[in-house]
Amino acid sequence: MKTLNALLATATLALAAGFAQADVRPDQIPGLLKSGAIADFEKLNQTALAKHPGASITDTELEQAATGGYVYKVDLLGSDSVKWDVKLDAKTGAVLHDKKDT
């Protein structure tokens, strides 16, 4: 039974690692912008803000997904003090995730 539990735990960790994302170093960003791998941050910020009019940006992060693409994460604070997590495809600006922060 212990062997089965260890195997299941290992398989779960391996699967989770496949979906992991890593922060992009700031020195990589100019090259990504120049190559077109990511869109201009101002455009991405405006897309996130359009989802919650009157909100302000409290934090942003650029991460590389395990699939090879990039995700731009924006934390927003609404005018009603509600916190929102918005994730965008960093190349296209498509909204991937828009949830209230709990």
PDB file as gemmi writes it, atoms N, CA and C in Angstrom:
CRYST1    1.000    1.000    1.000  90.00  90.00  90.00 P 1                      
ATOM      1  N   MET A   1       0.823  -1.198   0.000  1.00  0.00           N  
ATOM      2  CA  MET A   1       0.000   0.000   0.000  1.00  0.00           C  
ATOM      3  C   MET A   1       0.867   1.262   0.000  1.00  0.00           C  
ATOM      4  N   LYS A   2       1.976   1.237   0.770  1.00  0.00           N  
ATOM      5  CA  LYS A   2       2.859   2.395   0.820  1.00  0.00           C  
ATOM      6  C   LYS A   2       3.470   2.664  -0.548  1.00  0.00           C  
ATOM      7  N   THR A   3       3.789   1.601  -1.267  1.00  0.00           N  
ATOM      8  CA  THR A   3       4.371   1.750  -2.603  1.00  0.00           C  
ATOM      9  C   THR A   3       3.365   2.398  -3.544  1.00  0.00           C  
ATOM     10  N   LEU A   4       2.112   1.983  -3.457  1.00  0.00           N  
ATOM     11  CA  LEU A   4       1.067   2.559  -4.310  1.00  0.00           C  
ATOM     12  C   LEU A   4       0.882   4.047  -3.997  1.00  0.00           C  
ATOM     13  N   ASN A   5       0.856   4.414  -2.727  1.00  0.00           N  
ATOM     14  CA  ASN A   5       0.712   5.824  -2.343  1.00  0.00           C  
ATOM     15  C   ASN A   5       1.887   6.651  -2.851  1.00  0.00           C  
ATOM     16  N   ALA A   6       3.093   6.105  -2.735  1.00  0.00           N  
ATOM     17  CA  ALA A   6       4.275   6.814  -3.221  1.00  0.00           C  
ATOM     18  C   ALA A   6       4.219   6.997  -4.726  1.00  0.00           C  
ATOM     19  N   LEU A   7       3.771   5.974  -5.434  1.00  0.00           N  
ATOM     20  CA  LEU A   7       3.643   6.058  -6.894  1.00  0.00           C  
ATOM     21  C   LEU A   7       2.621   7.113  -7.298  1.00  0.00           C  
ATOM     22  N   LEU A   8       1.486   7.128  -6.626  1.00  0.00           N  
ATOM     23  CA  LEU A   8       0.446   8.123  -6.925  1.00  0.00           C  
ATOM     24  C   LEU A   8       0.936   9.534  -6.635  1.00  0.00           C  
ATOM     25  N   ALA A   9       1.636   9.722  -5.536  1.00  0.00           N  
ATOM     26  CA  ALA A   9       2.166  11.042  -5.195  1.00  0.00           C  
ATOM     27  C   ALA A   9       3.180  11.500  -6.243  1.00  0.00           C  
ATOM     28  N   THR A  10       4.038  10.609  -6.683  1.00  0.00           N  
ATOM     29  CA  THR A  10       5.031  10.946  -7.702  1.00  0.00           C  
ATOM     30  C   THR A  10       4.367  11.308  -9.015  1.00  0.00           C  
ATOM     31  N   ALA A  11       3.363  10.541  -9.418  1.00  0.00           N  
ATOM     32  CA  ALA A  11       2.654  10.817 -10.668  1.00  0.00           C  
ATOM     33  C   ALA A  11       1.940  12.162 -10.604  1.00  0.00           C  
ATOM     34  N   THR A  12       1.346  12.478  -9.465  1.00  0.00           N  
ATOM     35  CA  THR A  12       0.649  13.755  -9.300  1.00  0.00           C  
ATOM     36  C   THR A  12       1.623  14.923  -9.406  1.00  0.00           C  
ATOM     37  N   LEU A  13       2.768  14.807  -8.760  1.00  0.00           N  
ATOM     38  CA  LEU A  13       3.771  15.873  -8.821  1.00  0.00           C  
ATOM     39  C   LEU A  13       4.304  16.050 -10.238  1.00  0.00           C  
ATOM     40  N   ALA A  14       4.524  14.958 -10.937  1.00  0.00           N  
ATOM     41  CA  ALA A  14       5.025  15.037 -12.316  1.00  0.00           C  
ATOM     42  C   ALA A  14       4.002  15.716 -13.221  1.00  0.00           C  
ATOM     43  N   LEU A  15       2.742  15.400 -13.047  1.00  0.00           N  
ATOM     44  CA  LEU A  15       1.692  16.019 -13.851  1.00  0.00           C  
ATOM     45  C   LEU A  15       1.594  17.501 -13.558  1.00  0.00           C  
ATOM     46  N   ALA A  16       1.649  17.884 -12.299  1.00  0.00           N  
ATOM     47  CA  ALA A  16       1.581  19.300 -11.922  1.00  0.00           C  
ATOM     48  C   ALA A  16       2.767  20.067 -12.483  1.00  0.00           C  
ATOM     49  N   ALA A  17       3.926  19.470 -12.503  1.00  0.00           N  
ATOM     50  CA  ALA A  17       5.117  20.142 -13.033  1.00  0.00           C  
ATOM     51  C   ALA A  17       4.963  20.453 -14.513  1.00  0.00           C  
ATOM     52  N   GLY A  18       4.229  19.650 -15.233  1.00  0.00           N  
ATOM     53  CA  GLY A  18       4.011  19.886 -16.655  1.00  0.00           C  
ATOM     54  C   GLY A  18       3.211  21.142 -16.924  1.00  0.00           C  
ATOM     55  N   PHE A  19       2.418  21.564 -15.962  1.00  0.00           N  
ATOM     56  CA  PHE A  19       1.600  22.762 -16.122  1.00  0.00           C  
ATOM     57  C   PHE A  19       2.230  23.984 -15.469  1.00  0.00           C  
ATOM     58  N   ALA A  20       3.390  23.833 -14.897  1.00  0.00           N  
ATOM     59  CA  ALA A  20       4.050  24.918 -14.174  1.00  0.00           C  
ATOM     60  C   ALA A  20       4.440  26.046 -15.123  1.00  0.00           C  
ATOM     61  N   GLN A  21       4.511  27.232 -14.559  1.00  0.00           N  
ATOM     62  CA  GLN A  21       4.938  28.398 -15.307  1.00  0.00           C  
ATOM     63  C   GLN A  21       6.116  29.021 -14.585  1.00  0.00           C  
ATOM     64  N   ALA A  22       6.981  29.643 -15.354  1.00  0.00           N  
ATOM     65  CA  ALA A  22       8.161  30.276 -14.768  1.00  0.00           C  
ATOM     66  C   ALA A  22       8.177  31.751 -15.129  1.00  0.00           C  
ATOM     67  N   ASP A  23       8.548  32.593 -14.164  1.00  0.00           N  
ATOM     68  CA  ASP A  23       8.650  34.028 -14.421  1.00  0.00           C  
ATOM     69  C   ASP A  23       9.722  34.291 -15.477  1.00  0.00           C  
ATOM     70  N   VAL A  24       9.441  35.252 -16.330  1.00  0.00           N  
ATOM     71  CA  VAL A  24      10.398  35.663 -17.356  1.00  0.00           C  
ATOM     72  C   VAL A  24      11.306  36.728 -16.746  1.00  0.00           C  
ATOM     73  N   ARG A  25      12.608  36.596 -16.964  1.00  0.00           N  
ATOM     74  CA  ARG A  25      13.561  37.584 -16.441  1.00  0.00           C  
ATOM     75  C   ARG A  25      13.391  38.900 -17.202  1.00  0.00           C  
ATOM     76  N   PRO A  26      13.532  40.031 -16.506  1.00  0.00           N  
ATOM     77  CA  PRO A  26      13.371  41.343 -17.151  1.00  0.00           C  
ATOM     78  C   PRO A  26      14.293  41.552 -18.357  1.00  0.00           C  
ATOM     79  N   ASP A  27      15.498  40.990 -18.343  1.00  0.00           N  
ATOM     80  CA  ASP A  27      16.419  41.184 -19.461  1.00  0.00           C  
ATOM     81  C   ASP A  27      15.977  40.437 -20.720  1.00  0.00           C  
ATOM     82  N   GLN A  28      15.021  39.521 -20.608  1.00  0.00           N  
ATOM     83  CA  GLN A  28      14.510  38.785 -21.767  1.00  0.00           C  
ATOM     84  C   GLN A  28      13.390  39.544 -22.491  1.00  0.00           C  
ATOM     85  N   ILE A  29      12.776  40.479 -21.813  1.00  0.00           N  
ATOM     86  CA  ILE A  29      11.580  41.141 -22.338  1.00  0.00           C  
ATOM     87  C   ILE A  29      11.834  41.925 -23.624  1.00  0.00           C  
ATOM     88  N   PRO A  30      12.893  42.728 -23.741  1.00  0.00           N  
ATOM     89  CA  PRO A  30      13.095  43.451 -25.011  1.00  0.00           C  
ATOM     90  C   PRO A  30      13.175  42.529 -26.231  1.00  0.00           C  
ATOM     91  N   GLY A  31      13.840  41.398 -26.093  1.00  0.00           N  
ATOM     92  CA  GLY A  31      13.933  40.452 -27.198  1.00  0.00           C  
ATOM     93  C   GLY A  31      12.588  39.841 -27.543  1.00  0.00           C  
ATOM     94  N   LEU A  32      11.776  39.552 -26.534  1.00  0.00           N  
ATOM     95  CA  LEU A  32      10.448  38.992 -26.769  1.00  0.00           C  
ATOM     96  C   LEU A  32       9.540  39.996 -27.457  1.00  0.00           C  
ATOM     97  N   LEU A  33       9.643  41.274 -27.057  1.00  0.00           N  
ATOM     98  CA  LEU A  33       8.858  42.322 -27.717  1.00  0.00           C  
ATOM     99  C   LEU A  33       9.288  42.483 -29.170  1.00  0.00           C  
ATOM    100  N   LYS A  34      10.585  42.514 -29.403  1.00  0.00           N  
ATOM    101  CA  LYS A  34      11.115  42.707 -30.745  1.00  0.00           C  
ATOM    102  C   LYS A  34      10.739  41.555 -31.679  1.00  0.00           C  
ATOM    103  N   SER A  35      10.746  40.339 -31.149  1.00  0.00           N  
ATOM    104  CA  SER A  35      10.423  39.172 -31.977  1.00  0.00           C  
ATOM    105  C   SER A  35       8.921  39.013 -32.213  1.00  0.00           C  
ATOM    106  N   GLY A  36       8.112  39.734 -31.455  1.00  0.00           N  
ATOM    107  CA  GLY A  36       6.662  39.604 -31.581  1.00  0.00           C  
ATOM    108  C   GLY A  36       6.092  38.469 -30.754  1.00  0.00           C  
ATOM    109  N   ALA A  37       6.902  37.864 -29.901  1.00  0.00           N  
ATOM    110  CA  ALA A  37       6.431  36.762 -29.056  1.00  0.00           C  
ATOM    111  C   ALA A  37       5.445  37.254 -28.003  1.00  0.00           C  
ATOM    112  N   ILE A  38       5.568  38.538 -27.638  1.00  0.00           N  
ATOM    113  CA  ILE A  38       4.632  39.138 -26.691  1.00  0.00           C  
ATOM    114  C   ILE A  38       4.220  40.509 -27.221  1.00  0.00           C  
ATOM    115  N   ALA A  39       3.025  40.928 -26.821  1.00  0.00           N  
ATOM    116  CA  ALA A  39       2.507  42.241 -27.206  1.00  0.00           C  
ATOM    117  C   ALA A  39       3.026  43.303 -26.234  1.00  0.00           C  
ATOM    118  N   ASP A  40       2.865  44.541 -26.622  1.00  0.00           N  
ATOM    119  CA  ASP A  40       3.234  45.675 -25.781  1.00  0.00           C  
ATOM    120  C   ASP A  40       2.447  45.609 -24.471  1.00  0.00           C  
ATOM    121  N   PHE A  41       3.129  45.838 -23.352  1.00  0.00           N  
ATOM    122  CA  PHE A  41       2.484  45.737 -22.048  1.00  0.00           C  
ATOM    123  C   PHE A  41       1.351  46.741 -21.880  1.00  0.00           C  
ATOM    124  N   GLU A  42       1.486  47.922 -22.463  1.00  0.00           N  
ATOM    125  CA  GLU A  42       0.421  48.927 -22.331  1.00  0.00           C  
ATOM    126  C   GLU A  42      -0.875  48.404 -22.962  1.00  0.00           C  
ATOM    127  N   LYS A  43      -0.749  47.748 -24.110  1.00  0.00           N  
ATOM    128  CA  LYS A  43      -1.924  47.163 -24.770  1.00  0.00           C  
ATOM    129  C   LYS A  43      -2.540  46.077 -23.880  1.00  0.00           C  
ATOM    130  N   LEU A  44      -1.700  45.229 -23.303  1.00  0.00           N  
ATOM    131  CA  LEU A  44      -2.197  44.163 -22.435  1.00  0.00           C  
ATOM    132  C   LEU A  44      -2.843  44.735 -21.178  1.00  0.00           C  
ATOM    133  N   ASN A  45      -2.240  45.771 -20.606  1.00  0.00           N  
ATOM    134  CA  ASN A  45      -2.826  46.422 -19.429  1.00  0.00           C  
ATOM    135  C   ASN A  45      -4.208  46.989 -19.750  1.00  0.00           C  
ATOM    136  N   GLN A  46      -4.335  47.639 -20.906  1.00  0.00           N  
ATOM    137  CA  GLN A  46      -5.619  48.219 -21.290  1.00  0.00           C  
ATOM    138  C   GLN A  46      -6.681  47.145 -21.485  1.00  0.00           C  
ATOM    139  N   THR A  47      -6.287  45.998 -22.019  1.00  0.00           N  
ATOM    140  CA  THR A  47      -7.225  44.889 -22.187  1.00  0.00           C  
ATOM    141  C   THR A  47      -7.730  44.410 -20.835  1.00  0.00           C  
ATOM    142  N   ALA A  48      -6.822  44.265 -19.870  1.00  0.00           N  
ATOM    143  CA  ALA A  48      -7.216  43.828 -18.526  1.00  0.00           C  
ATOM    144  C   ALA A  48      -8.124  44.862 -17.864  1.00  0.00           C  
ATOM    145  N   LEU A  49      -7.758  46.141 -17.974  1.00  0.00           N  
ATOM    146  CA  LEU A  49      -8.559  47.204 -17.358  1.00  0.00           C  
ATOM    147  C   LEU A  49      -9.949  47.308 -17.982  1.00  0.00           C  
ATOM    148  N   ALA A  50     -10.069  46.978 -19.258  1.00  0.00           N  
ATOM    149  CA  ALA A  50     -11.373  47.035 -19.932  1.00  0.00           C  
ATOM    150  C   ALA A  50     -12.347  46.008 -19.345  1.00  0.00           C  
ATOM    151  N   LYS A  51     -11.821  44.949 -18.761  1.00  0.00           N  
ATOM    152  CA  LYS A  51     -12.681  43.943 -18.133  1.00  0.00           C  
ATOM    153  C   LYS A  51     -13.326  44.473 -16.851  1.00  0.00           C  
ATOM    154  N   HIS A  52     -12.675  45.450 -16.212  1.00  0.00           N  
ATOM    155  CA  HIS A  52     -13.165  45.984 -14.939  1.00  0.00           C  
ATOM    156  C   HIS A  52     -12.987  47.504 -14.924  1.00  0.00           C  
ATOM    157  N   PRO A  53     -13.888  48.223 -15.594  1.00  0.00           N  
ATOM    158  CA  PRO A  53     -13.778  49.686 -15.669  1.00  0.00           C  
ATOM    159  C   PRO A  53     -13.684  50.313 -14.272  1.00  0.00           C  
ATOM    160  N   GLY A  54     -12.784  51.265 -14.134  1.00  0.00           N  
ATOM    161  CA  GLY A  54     -12.586  51.951 -12.864  1.00  0.00           C  
ATOM    162  C   GLY A  54     -11.566  51.283 -11.960  1.00  0.00           C  
ATOM    163  N   ALA A  55     -11.108  50.082 -12.351  1.00  0.00           N  
ATOM    164  CA  ALA A  55     -10.115  49.371 -11.541  1.00  0.00           C  
ATOM    165  C   ALA A  55      -8.729  49.953 -11.781  1.00  0.00           C  
ATOM    166  N   SER A  56      -7.806  49.612 -10.881  1.00  0.00           N  
ATOM    167  CA  SER A  56      -6.417  50.008 -11.056  1.00  0.00           C  
ATOM    168  C   SER A  56      -5.532  48.761 -10.955  1.00  0.00           C  
ATOM    169  N   ILE A  57      -4.397  48.823 -11.621  1.00  0.00           N  
ATOM    170  CA  ILE A  57      -3.463  47.702 -11.624  1.00  0.00           C  
ATOM    171  C   ILE A  57      -2.606  47.765 -10.370  1.00  0.00           C  
ATOM    172  N   THR A  58      -2.525  46.638  -9.657  1.00  0.00           N  
ATOM    173  CA  THR A  58      -1.696  46.572  -8.454  1.00  0.00           C  
ATOM    174  C   THR A  58      -0.424  45.765  -8.675  1.00  0.00           C  
ATOM    175  N   ASP A  59      -0.423  44.861  -9.672  1.00  0.00           N  
ATOM    176  CA  ASP A  59       0.761  44.047  -9.939  1.00  0.00           C  
ATOM    177  C   ASP A  59       0.629  43.395 -11.305  1.00  0.00           C  
ATOM    178  N   THR A  60       1.766  43.137 -11.944  1.00  0.00           N  
ATOM    179  CA  THR A  60       1.787  42.408 -13.214  1.00  0.00           C  
ATOM    180  C   THR A  60       2.962  41.437 -13.200  1.00  0.00           C  
ATOM    181  N   GLU A  61       2.825  40.352 -13.955  1.00  0.00           N  
ATOM    182  CA  GLU A  61       3.888  39.368 -14.110  1.00  0.00           C  
ATOM    183  C   GLU A  61       3.816  38.791 -15.510  1.00  0.00           C  
ATOM    184  N   LEU A  62       4.966  38.492 -16.067  1.00  0.00           N  
ATOM    185  CA  LEU A  62       5.046  37.787 -17.338  1.00  0.00           C  
ATOM    186  C   LEU A  62       5.641  36.427 -17.047  1.00  0.00           C  
ATOM    187  N   GLU A  63       4.934  35.383 -17.460  1.00  0.00           N  
ATOM    188  CA  GLU A  63       5.394  34.023 -17.217  1.00  0.00           C  
ATOM    189  C   GLU A  63       5.425  33.237 -18.515  1.00  0.00           C  
ATOM    190  N   GLN A  64       6.355  32.290 -18.587  1.00  0.00           N  
ATOM    191  CA  GLN A  64       6.394  31.385 -19.720  1.00  0.00           C  
ATOM    192  C   GLN A  64       5.653  30.116 -19.317  1.00  0.00           C  
ATOM    193  N   ALA A  65       4.679  29.736 -20.126  1.00  0.00           N  
ATOM    194  CA  ALA A  65       3.902  28.533 -19.850  1.00  0.00           C  
ATOM    195  C   ALA A  65       4.692  27.307 -20.289  1.00  0.00           C  
ATOM    196  N   ALA A  66       4.350  26.177 -19.721  1.00  0.00           N  
ATOM    197  CA  ALA A  66       5.005  24.917 -20.072  1.00  0.00           C  
ATOM    198  C   ALA A  66       4.800  24.595 -21.551  1.00  0.00           C  
ATOM    199  N   THR A  67       3.756  25.144 -22.144  1.00  0.00           N  
ATOM    200  CA  THR A  67       3.468  24.903 -23.559  1.00  0.00           C  
ATOM    201  C   THR A  67       4.354  25.728 -24.481  1.00  0.00           C  
ATOM    202  N   GLY A  68       5.133  26.655 -23.909  1.00  0.00           N  
ATOM    203  CA  GLY A  68       6.042  27.475 -24.703  1.00  0.00           C  
ATOM    204  C   GLY A  68       5.575  28.892 -24.925  1.00  0.00           C  
ATOM    205  N   GLY A  69       4.284  29.153 -24.752  1.00  0.00           N  
ATOM    206  CA  GLY A  69       3.767  30.504 -24.915  1.00  0.00           C  
ATOM    207  C   GLY A  69       4.014  31.338 -23.673  1.00  0.00           C  
ATOM    208  N   TYR A  70       3.462  32.538 -23.658  1.00  0.00           N  
ATOM    209  CA  TYR A  70       3.642  33.452 -22.534  1.00  0.00           C  
ATOM    210  C   TYR A  70       2.292  33.907 -22.009  1.00  0.00           C  
ATOM    211  N   VAL A  71       2.227  34.059 -20.689  1.00  0.00           N  
ATOM    212  CA  VAL A  71       1.011  34.510 -20.016  1.00  0.00           C  
ATOM    213  C   VAL A  71       1.344  35.779 -19.249  1.00  0.00           C  
ATOM    214  N   TYR A  72       0.504  36.801 -19.433  1.00  0.00           N  
ATOM    215  CA  TYR A  72       0.661  38.070 -18.730  1.00  0.00           C  
ATOM    216  C   TYR A  72      -0.406  38.109 -17.652  1.00  0.00           C  
ATOM    217  N   LYS A  73       0.025  38.152 -16.393  1.00  0.00           N  
ATOM    218  CA  LYS A  73      -0.886  38.160 -15.256  1.00  0.00           C  
ATOM    219  C   LYS A  73      -1.027  39.581 -14.725  1.00  0.00           C  
ATOM    220  N   VAL A  74      -2.264  40.001 -14.538  1.00  0.00           N  
ATOM    221  CA  VAL A  74      -2.544  41.348 -14.048  1.00  0.00           C  
ATOM    222  C   VAL A  74      -3.439  41.235 -12.815  1.00  0.00           C  
ATOM    223  N   ASP A  75      -2.998  41.838 -11.722  1.00  0.00           N  
ATOM    224  CA  ASP A  75      -3.820  41.930 -10.514  1.00  0.00           C  
ATOM    225  C   ASP A  75      -4.461  43.310 -10.511  1.00  0.00           C  
ATOM    226  N   LEU A  76      -5.773  43.330 -10.342  1.00  0.00           N  
ATOM    227  CA  LEU A  76      -6.532  44.580 -10.355  1.00  0.00           C  
ATOM    228  C   LEU A  76      -7.236  44.792  -9.023  1.00  0.00           C  
ATOM    229  N   LEU A  77      -7.428  46.053  -8.676  1.00  0.00           N  
ATOM    230  CA  LEU A  77      -8.239  46.426  -7.528  1.00  0.00           C  
ATOM    231  C   LEU A  77      -9.369  47.296  -8.049  1.00  0.00           C  
ATOM    232  N   GLY A  78     -10.598  46.773  -7.933  1.00  0.00           N  
ATOM    233  CA  GLY A  78     -11.760  47.488  -8.430  1.00  0.00           C  
ATOM    234  C   GLY A  78     -12.096  48.700  -7.576  1.00  0.00           C  
ATOM    235  N   SER A  79     -12.883  49.600  -8.141  1.00  0.00           N  
ATOM    236  CA  SER A  79     -13.288  50.796  -7.403  1.00  0.00           C  
ATOM    237  C   SER A  79     -14.132  50.423  -6.180  1.00  0.00           C  
ATOM    238  N   ASP A  80     -14.667  49.198  -6.165  1.00  0.00           N  
ATOM    239  CA  ASP A  80     -15.441  48.695  -5.031  1.00  0.00           C  
ATOM    240  C   ASP A  80     -14.573  47.867  -4.076  1.00  0.00           C  
ATOM    241  N   SER A  81     -13.245  47.972  -4.227  1.00  0.00           N  
ATOM    242  CA  SER A  81     -12.246  47.274  -3.405  1.00  0.00           C  
ATOM    243  C   SER A  81     -12.211  45.762  -3.618  1.00  0.00           C  
ATOM    244  N   VAL A  82     -12.805  45.286  -4.696  1.00  0.00           N  
ATOM    245  CA  VAL A  82     -12.734  43.863  -5.044  1.00  0.00           C  
ATOM    246  C   VAL A  82     -11.458  43.637  -5.841  1.00  0.00           C  
ATOM    247  N   LYS A  83     -10.731  42.570  -5.490  1.00  0.00           N  
ATOM    248  CA  LYS A  83      -9.492  42.219  -6.189  1.00  0.00           C  
ATOM    249  C   LYS A  83      -9.801  41.209  -7.285  1.00  0.00           C  
ATOM    250  N   TRP A  84      -9.163  41.399  -8.442  1.00  0.00           N  
ATOM    251  CA  TRP A  84      -9.363  40.531  -9.600  1.00  0.00           C  
ATOM    252  C   TRP A  84      -8.028  40.019 -10.115  1.00  0.00           C  
ATOM    253  N   ASP A  85      -8.017  38.770 -10.562  1.00  0.00           N  
ATOM    254  CA  ASP A  85      -6.873  38.166 -11.232  1.00  0.00           C  
ATOM    255  C   ASP A  85      -7.247  37.987 -12.697  1.00  0.00           C  
ATOM    256  N   VAL A  86      -6.508  38.631 -13.575  1.00  0.00           N  
ATOM    257  CA  VAL A  86      -6.754  38.515 -15.012  1.00  0.00           C  
ATOM    258  C   VAL A  86      -5.489  37.966 -15.658  1.00  0.00           C  
ATOM    259  N   LYS A  87      -5.645  36.920 -16.451  1.00  0.00           N  
ATOM    260  CA  LYS A  87      -4.518  36.346 -17.185  1.00  0.00           C  
ATOM    261  C   LYS A  87      -4.811  36.485 -18.670  1.00  0.00           C  
ATOM    262  N   LEU A  88      -3.797  36.948 -19.390  1.00  0.00           N  
ATOM    263  CA  LEU A  88      -3.938  37.174 -20.822  1.00  0.00           C  
ATOM    264  C   LEU A  88      -2.892  36.381 -21.587  1.00  0.00           C  
ATOM    265  N   ASP A  89      -3.245  35.962 -22.793  1.00  0.00           N  
ATOM    266  CA  ASP A  89      -2.240  35.421 -23.699  1.00  0.00           C  
ATOM    267  C   ASP A  89      -1.352  36.612 -24.043  1.00  0.00           C  
ATOM    268  N   ALA A  90      -0.075  36.539 -23.724  1.00  0.00           N  
ATOM    269  CA  ALA A  90       0.812  37.700 -23.865  1.00  0.00           C  
ATOM    270  C   ALA A  90       1.081  38.063 -25.314  1.00  0.00           C  
ATOM    271  N   LYS A  91       0.791  37.196 -26.246  1.00  0.00           N  
ATOM    272  CA  LYS A  91       0.998  37.506 -27.664  1.00  0.00           C  
ATOM    273  C   LYS A  91      -0.251  38.119 -28.284  1.00  0.00           C  
ATOM    274  N   THR A  92      -1.408  37.508 -28.018  1.00  0.00           N  
ATOM    275  CA  THR A  92      -2.635  37.944 -28.676  1.00  0.00           C  
ATOM    276  C   THR A  92      -3.484  38.891 -27.834  1.00  0.00           C  
ATOM    277  N   GLY A  93      -3.274  38.879 -26.520  1.00  0.00           N  
ATOM    278  CA  GLY A  93      -4.108  39.687 -25.625  1.00  0.00           C  
ATOM    279  C   GLY A  93      -5.418  39.020 -25.271  1.00  0.00           C  
ATOM    280  N   ALA A  94      -5.649  37.801 -25.730  1.00  0.00           N  
ATOM    281  CA  ALA A  94      -6.887  37.093 -25.407  1.00  0.00           C  
ATOM    282  C   ALA A  94      -6.950  36.834 -23.902  1.00  0.00           C  
ATOM    283  N   VAL A  95      -8.131  37.057 -23.328  1.00  0.00           N  
ATOM    284  CA  VAL A  95      -8.322  36.824 -21.901  1.00  0.00           C  
ATOM    285  C   VAL A  95      -8.443  35.321 -21.666  1.00  0.00           C  
ATOM    286  N   LEU A  96      -7.548  34.790 -20.832  1.00  0.00           N  
ATOM    287  CA  LEU A  96      -7.527  33.373 -20.522  1.00  0.00           C  
ATOM    288  C   LEU A  96      -8.222  33.071 -19.204  1.00  0.00           C  
ATOM    289  N   HIS A  97      -8.265  34.073 -18.326  1.00  0.00           N  
ATOM    290  CA  HIS A  97      -8.749  33.858 -16.951  1.00  0.00           C  
ATOM    291  C   HIS A  97      -9.155  35.225 -16.394  1.00  0.00           C  
ATOM    292  N   ASP A  98     -10.298  35.287 -15.791  1.00  0.00           N  
ATOM    293  CA  ASP A  98     -10.770  36.525 -15.164  1.00  0.00           C  
ATOM    294  C   ASP A  98     -11.609  36.139 -13.964  1.00  0.00           C  
ATOM    295  N   LYS A  99     -10.962  36.127 -12.785  1.00  0.00           N  
ATOM    296  CA  LYS A  99     -11.649  35.673 -11.582  1.00  0.00           C  
ATOM    297  C   LYS A  99     -11.425  36.629 -10.424  1.00  0.00           C  
ATOM    298  N   LYS A 100     -12.420  36.659  -9.567  1.00  0.00           N  
ATOM    299  CA  LYS A 100     -12.308  37.422  -8.333  1.00  0.00           C  
ATOM    300  C   LYS A 100     -11.238  36.751  -7.466  1.00  0.00           C  
ATOM    301  N   ASP A 101     -10.343  37.549  -6.905  1.00  0.00           N  
ATOM    302  CA  ASP A 101      -9.293  37.028  -6.044  1.00  0.00           C  
ATOM    303  C   ASP A 101      -9.890  36.733  -4.671  1.00  0.00           C  
ATOM    304  N   THR A 102      -9.696  35.523  -4.204  1.00  0.00           N  
ATOM    305  CA  THR A 102     -10.264  35.147  -2.904  1.00  0.00           C  
ATOM    306  C   THR A 102      -9.181  35.012  -1.863  1.00  0.00           C  
TER     307      THR A 102                                                      
END                                                                             
